């Protein structure tokens, strides 16, 4: 998979990230907390290294 470098410290993340909006706020009904945690863990197990958690 393609990666991107962030800043000058050598940190690399996948070019494709996981958006987390809707897990606990922002899009009406939110995911059950246990399901949200499970989704994040599965994404990490599958190699996702970038999660967008901004509250904006």
C-alpha positions in Angstrom: 0.0 0.0 0.0 1.1 3.6 -0.6 2.3 5.6 2.4 2.8 9.2 3.2 5.5 10.8 5.4 4.2 13.2 8.1 6.5 16.0 9.1 10.3 15.6 9.3 10.5 13.0 12.1 10.2 10.0 9.8 6.7 9.0 10.7 4.9 7.2 7.8 1.2 6.3 7.6 -1.0 4.7 5.0 -2.2 7.0 2.3 -5.7 5.7 3.0 -7.0 6.4 6.5 -10.0 5.4 8.5 -12.5 8.1 9.3 -13.9 7.8 12.9 -16.6 10.4 12.7 -19.9 8.8 13.7 -18.4 6.5 16.2 -19.4 8.7 19.1 -20.7 12.0 17.7 -21.5 14.0 14.6 -23.8 11.9 12.4 -26.9 11.3 14.3 -27.1 7.8 15.8 -23.7 6.7 17.0 -22.1 3.2 17.2 -22.3 1.2 20.3 -19.0 1.8 22.3 -18.0 -1.9 22.2 -18.6 -2.1 18.5 -16.6 1.1 17.9 -13.7 -0.2 19.9 -13.9 -3.5 18.0 -13.9 -1.7 14.6 -10.8 0.3 15.6 -9.0 -2.9 16.8 -9.8 -4.8 13.6 -8.6 -1.9 11.5 -5.3 -1.9 13.3 -5.0 -5.7 13.0 -5.4 -5.2 9.2 -2.7 -2.6 9.0 -4.5 0.7 9.2 -2.0 3.2 10.6 -4.0 6.4 10.2 -7.2 7.2 11.9 -8.9 10.6 11.5 -10.3 11.4 15.0 -10.6 15.2 14.6 -13.8 16.7 16.2 -14.3 19.1 13.4 
